[in-house]
């Protein structure tokens, strides 16, 4: 399974982020897709995952701040964040879970400046 993220880069506070994750597998058939974030010096944290066919959960601190969607026809998972803050700086990683095995993209760097 190969995952390739795109989007992000150097951004200004208040701007919107839209990131994409293209997968080499049919995401309609996998167990879970989602996004994680790793801030500088911090552990990787979950943003949101979508189980096959329905949304699973947002981390409470993330709910209302991020939107994760998927396009089964194009095998792509999206992440959107309106109104970026400096604290949103980090590496954003796409994940696919199949039978308990985690498959990760390389991640995209998002650097938000004030």
Backbone torsions as a table, in degrees:
resi	resn	phi	psi	omega
1	UNK	NA	126.3	177.6
2	UNK	-117.4	135.7	179.7
3	UNK	-123.9	133.2	-179.7
4	UNK	-129.4	113.7	178.5
5	UNK	-88.9	153.5	174.2
6	UNK	-146.7	159.4	-177.6
7	UNK	108.2	-175.1	178.3
8	UNK	78.4	-150.4	-175.9
9	UNK	105.2	-152.3	179.3
10	UNK	-84.7	123.7	-175.3
11	UNK	-134.9	163.8	178.4
12	UNK	-102.9	147.8	174.7
13	UNK	-56.9	137.6	-178.1
14	UNK	96.0	-20.2	177.3
15	UNK	-74.2	169.3	179.5
16	UNK	-107.7	142.8	177.5
17	UNK	-108.0	131.7	168.0
18	UNK	-128.7	116.2	179.7
19	UNK	-114.6	148.8	179.6
20	UNK	-123.2	151.6	176.9
21	UNK	-134.3	109.2	177.2
22	UNK	-91.9	134.2	-176.2
23	UNK	-115.8	154.3	179.5
24	UNK	-90.4	-1.4	-178.6
25	UNK	-120.1	160.9	179.3
26	UNK	-74.2	107.6	-173.8
27	UNK	-71.3	-16.2	175.4
28	UNK	-66.3	-19.4	-176.4
29	UNK	-102.0	-9.1	-177.7
30	UNK	-84.7	167.0	-177.1
31	UNK	-75.4	-46.7	-174.3
32	UNK	-147.8	142.7	168.5
33	UNK	-126.6	156.5	178.9
34	UNK	178.4	-171.4	-178.4
35	UNK	-132.1	144.0	171.8
36	UNK	-122.8	164.0	174.5
37	UNK	-134.0	143.2	174.0
38	UNK	-127.5	107.4	178.1
39	UNK	-77.7	158.9	179.5
40	UNK	-55.3	125.7	177.3
41	UNK	74.3	7.5	-177.5
42	UNK	-118.0	167.0	177.0
43	UNK	-79.6	159.8	176.7
44	UNK	-65.2	134.3	-179.5
45	UNK	-127.6	146.3	-178.9
46	UNK	-74.4	137.7	170.5
47	UNK	-98.4	-58.5	-179.4
48	UNK	-166.1	149.0	171.8
49	UNK	-129.4	151.8	176.3
50	UNK	-120.8	119.9	176.0
51	UNK	-76.2	166.2	-178.3
52	UNK	-53.4	112.4	174.6
53	UNK	89.3	-16.3	-177.8
54	UNK	-155.5	160.2	-178.9
55	UNK	-73.2	141.7	179.8
56	UNK	-96.8	-70.4	-176.8
57	UNK	-166.7	152.4	165.7
58	UNK	-102.4	147.4	164.9
59	UNK	-61.8	134.8	-175.6
60	UNK	-51.2	-38.2	-179.4
61	UNK	-71.1	-17.0	-178.7
62	UNK	-96.2	-21.5	-174.2
63	UNK	-62.5	135.0	-178.9
64	UNK	87.1	-12.1	-179.2
65	UNK	-104.7	-34.3	-179.0
66	UNK	-120.4	152.5	174.3
67	UNK	-128.7	125.6	177.9
68	UNK	-115.1	129.2	178.1
69	UNK	-135.2	167.5	177.7
70	UNK	-140.6	151.2	177.4
71	UNK	-118.9	100.8	-176.7
72	UNK	-64.6	-34.4	-177.1
73	UNK	-64.9	-33.0	-178.1
74	UNK	-107.7	7.1	179.1
75	UNK	50.3	49.7	-176.9
76	UNK	-131.8	139.0	176.9
77	UNK	-114.5	137.1	-176.0
78	UNK	-117.7	151.7	174.5
79	UNK	-131.5	130.4	178.0
80	UNK	-128.1	139.3	176.1
81	UNK	-137.8	116.5	177.3
82	UNK	-91.1	142.4	176.3
83	UNK	65.1	60.0	-179.8
84	UNK	-57.2	147.1	174.2
85	UNK	-119.7	161.6	179.3
86	UNK	-57.3	-35.3	-179.9
87	UNK	-66.2	-12.2	177.5
88	UNK	-80.6	-2.2	177.7
89	UNK	-60.0	135.0	178.1
90	UNK	161.9	-174.2	175.5
91	UNK	-99.9	129.4	-178.7
92	UNK	-107.1	127.5	-173.8
93	UNK	-123.2	137.0	175.0
94	UNK	-90.1	145.0	-179.6
95	UNK	-136.7	144.0	171.5
96	UNK	-126.2	134.0	179.9
97	UNK	-116.6	124.1	-179.0
98	UNK	-129.6	117.0	-179.8
99	UNK	50.5	42.0	176.6
100	UNK	83.2	-6.7	178.9
101	UNK	-92.8	134.1	-178.7
102	UNK	-96.7	132.3	175.0
103	UNK	-120.5	128.3	-173.8
104	UNK	-116.3	148.2	166.3
105	UNK	-82.0	175.5	179.2
106	UNK	-76.6	-20.0	179.9
107	UNK	94.2	158.5	174.8
108	UNK	-123.6	141.8	177.4
109	UNK	-86.8	130.5	173.4
110	UNK	-121.7	118.4	179.8
111	UNK	-118.7	116.5	-176.2
112	UNK	-107.0	124.7	178.4
113	UNK	-113.8	154.3	-177.0
114	UNK	-86.3	NA	NA
